[in-house]
Amino acid sequence: MKVKFLITFLFLAFIIILFFLGLKNNNIYETKNLIGKKIHNFEILNFDEDTLIKNNSLKNNEYTLINFWSSWCTPCRNEHVYLSLLNKNNLKILGINFKDKKNNAKDFLSELGNPYYEILNDKNGKESVNFGVFGIPESILVDKNLIIVKKYIGPLNKSTYEEIIKIVKNK
């Protein structure tokens, strides 16, 4: 009887200790450590799934904004006007379509316009996680050396638009 009680007590103590140790962890999503680092090598199928796009293709652009989006994402719809404005300012924007149905994505772009010079397809979201993306929309600004200049979590807005223009114009 005493052995059962002791085992139960030790098990509960172990669970409680694990719980309190877990509370001390900082689980806030931080991206500060990504700034200044090179993006990893990637190979992702383009939207039509006939060409494999690699990270080296970004070296052709002075700057590239990698934008993770989906047709079902309301904030993606809200930021779309700023993506179009950035495109009009000659910023190359690579779109990565996240967990979306191809027809819905095409309808989205037909309705709002296509600001992307290339669209990649991340059907299951695994490639986006490799970029440190856990929700959409998110955008990553990289230079021609594939160094991350800035990361934007959430939809782009007037302020972030102006910040991006300032960065790319001050090459």
N, C-alpha and C positions, 0 to 999 in steps of 0.2 A: 504494500500500500504506500509506504513511504517512498519507494523507488518511483512509482507512477507519479506521485505528487512532485517529486524532485525533477523528473523529466519534463513534466508539464510546466512547472515553474521556469526551468531553464529555457524551454522553448519559447514561452511567452516573453521572458526577459530578452532573448535574442531578437525577437520580432520588434519589440519596443525600441531596442537600441538601434536596429536598422532603420526604423521609422524616424527617429530623431536625427540620425546621421544624414538621412535623405533630406530633411528639412534644412540642414545647414548648407546644402549644395546650392549654388547660384545657377538656376536653370533659365535665366534670361538670355534670349537669343542675341548674341553679340556678333557683329560683323567687322568690328574695328580691326581685328587681326588679319582680315583679308586684304585691306588696302595696302598697296605696295607690293603685293605678291603676284606672281605669274599665274595665269589661269592654267589649269591642268590640261593635258592633252585630251581631246575629245574627238569622237567620230559619231555623228548623229545623222540619220537619214533626213533628207530634205522632205518637205511636206508631201510631195508627190511620190515619195519613197522609191525614187529611181537613182538618186545620187547620194553618196556618202560625203558629208561635209566635215572637214577637219579644222582644228583650231588654227592651223597655219594660214588658212584663207583670210583670217582677220588681219594678217600682217600687211595686206594691200591697202588698208584704210588707216588714215592718220589716227582716228578714233572710231570705235564701234560701240554702240549701245546695244547690249544684249537684253532683250525684253522678254520676260516670261508672262504669257497671257493665255486666256481661254475665252471662248464665246459665252460661257455660262457665268463669267465673273463680272459682276456689276461694276466694281472699281476699275476693271480693265476697260470697260466702256467709257467710264468717266475720264480716264487718263488719255484716251485715244486722240483727242484733239491736240494734246501736247506732243505726242509722238508724231503726228502729222506736221506740226510746226517745226519740230526738230528735223524732220526729213526735208522740209522746204529750206532749212538752213544748211543743207548738204551734209548732215550727219548720217552716216551709214547706220541703219538699225537692223539688227539680226533678231528676228522673232522666233521664239521657241514656244510652240503651241503645246500647252500642258493639259494632259488627260482630257482631250476633247474629241468630239465626233467631227470627222473631216467636213461633212456637209454643213454642220453648224458653224464651223470656223470659216468656211467659204462664204456663207451667208453674212456673217459678222463683218468680214472684210468688204463684201459687196455693198453693204449698207453704209459702213463708216469710212471706207477707203483703205488702201493698203500702203502703210508707211514703210514697210519692210523691203529691203533689197533681197533678202532671202528669208524663207520660213523653214524652220526645222520642226520635226514632229516627235514629241515626247509622249507617246501614247500612255505609258504607265507611270510616268513621273520619276523614273529612276535616274535619268540623265540630269534632271533639274536638281535633285538632291546632291549630285556630285558637284554642283555649283554652289552649294550651301543654301539652296532655295527650299523653303518649307511651306510657303504659301504664295499666292499670286495676287496681284501683280508684284513682281520684283524686277529691277533693272540693274545691270552691271555695266559701268563705263570702263572700257579698256583702251589702252593706247596701242600703237602699231607694234610695240614690243611685247604685247599680250600681258602687260602689267595692269592690275586692277587699280583704277584711279579713284573710283567712287562706287558705292553700292547703295541703291535706293530700295527700301522695303516699303511696300504699299504703292498706291498710285502716284504717278508723277502729277505735279500741280504747277501753278504759275511760278512759285518760288524755286522748285527743283528744275523747271525748264530754264529759268534765268541762270541758275547756277551752272547747268550743263553748257549752255551757250557761252558763258564766261570762260569755262575751262577749255572748251574746244577752240575758241577764238584767241586765247592767250598761249597758243602752242608754244 
